[in-house]
Amino acid sequence: MAGLATSFGSGAMTNSIGEIPDNKVMFVIGANPPEAHPVIGAKMRQALKRGARLIVADPRKTELAAAAHVWLRLRPGTDVALINGLLNIIIENSWHDDAFIAECTTGFAAVAAVAAQYPPDRVERITGVPAPLLRQAAEMYATAERAAIFYTLGITEHTCGTDNVMSLANLAMLTGNVGKPAAGVNPLRGQNNVQGACDMGALPNFLPGYQQLKWPDVRQKFATAWEAAVPDKPGYTLPDMFDAAVRGDLKAMFIMGEDPVLSDADAHHVRKGLESLDFLVCQNLFLTETAKLADVVLPAASFAEKDGTFTTTERRIQRVRQAIAPIGGSRPDWRIICDLAARLGYPLTYGSPEEIMAEIAALTPVYAGVSYPRLAAAGLQWPVPSAGHPGTPYLHENGKFACGLGYFQPIEYEPPAEVPDADYPFLLTTGRILYHYNVSTHRRAARLTAHRPEEKIMVHPADAARLGLADGAAAAVASRRGRVRAKAQVTDAVPPGVVWMSFHFPATPTNEITSGAYDKVTKTYEYKVCAVKIEAAP
């Protein structure tokens, strides 16, 4: 969100899922939609059947990489160099959209100057991508009638994650691929309500609707509505919280619907932070690895047991309707929060989720026209600025950015925080697999677990031969932070020198070895690059 908000004034998917089959060119970078976003992956398959061309930038040979017209097999952590190389080729060949740049953007000259320093031969040395493939991808993307960029955690989970996103924004603005259907820059949000959580201010420096905490008039508006003072300083980011807990500056945490012991990087540090707290509360459906450390666990209802809304990756606000009564002692999250607030001396008197949505609409301009009666018919894509507004399928129409002019940002390539060396000669990158998706699925869904019951370490055949690792043999992977065990999966899906793991399995807590380094702006962990060593395990 930080990168797109800087460049475009809005940190969300610019286009709609329904437009994907109409794409002429799709550039998928740092994403594996068939496994991590399978509905979107299916839409991409439809686009390919209709004649769309596909560019994939990914170190692994995924399903989409195998189907790509151009596969850019870059070294993990070199995305900025790759994108600057594309900018260089497009500018050198005059494939950029001069009219769009002049009328709708600012800062182009500075980006052009940086891009000039990334000719294809230099980019090949940094990324490992052959210069002819880079040229082919640049021409395919830049000369298309409509071209769309799709990315997710393979772009953001780096120390330069925000830079990666702004670089992609540069690429879209350079070619005028913003503000029209079947184009744009499309971050694929992870879970079903990540976008909605951000929209509602679950960020350390924003109030709902991305209204800046630093703006006095915004704080006053919410203070008046809530009859309470609004702090004028941002809260902690996630790494800040665990650092503060270890120092003793943060005494308590309330973790709702999250399992950081499995999902956060440098998990030993996370666990140390949680164990340093005076008081830990978890609100969840299951007794997660994190909840096992809690002083109090509040049983939350599932999506099927409550009413409300989710806001999807395409900014679509949709109703969720209760199908069954809450099981056991579980309760909807909003009721638990209201009761806790009342016991803390601040009564929240909402009678239903519909009343909460009415307050959201009153205080959040992009949701101003949203109401339950309107959502009964169909979902609405924000911004919905008034009751009669139909919603917005794509943002920044005709180059009219939310921030006025789109901002080109000159970005230089910087290497990852941790790279392979003599002691830790392999590069580990991580991701998700279809059957378990994130955490907590394993062992709770028998049929999914039957498909993938355990962690596997993808190792290239040449590396496996050198290490004496047979397919299916036990292996140990160690970093400077810890050591885990799993079975080797010998495959050319990963390049030599790179190994890949997921992080779904409590028996193999991969995030105990991933890096605690993080992005300088958002402090998102660098899950995608860390140095490891591998050996056969007894």
FENCORMO-V444216 format. One record per helix or strand of 3 or more residues. SS is the DSSP state (A for helix, B for strand). FROM is the first residue (numbers start at 1). LEN is the number of residues. If there is no record, write none. Layout:
ss->[SS;SS]
from->[FROM;FROM]
len->[LEN;LEN]
This chain:
ss->[A;A;B;A;A;B;A;B;A;A;A;A;A;B;A;A;B;A;A;A;A;B;A;A;B;A;B;A;B;B;A;A;A;A;A;B;A;B;A;B;B;B;A;A;B]
from->[2;17;25;33;38;53;63;70;79;98;108;120;131;147;153;161;185;194;208;216;238;252;260;267;279;291;296;303;308;316;333;353;365;372;397;426;446;456;461;474;483;498;506;510;530]
len->[7;6;5;4;12;5;5;3;14;7;8;8;12;5;4;14;3;6;3;11;10;5;4;10;6;3;5;3;4;5;11;11;3;4;3;5;6;4;7;5;8;4;3;3;7]
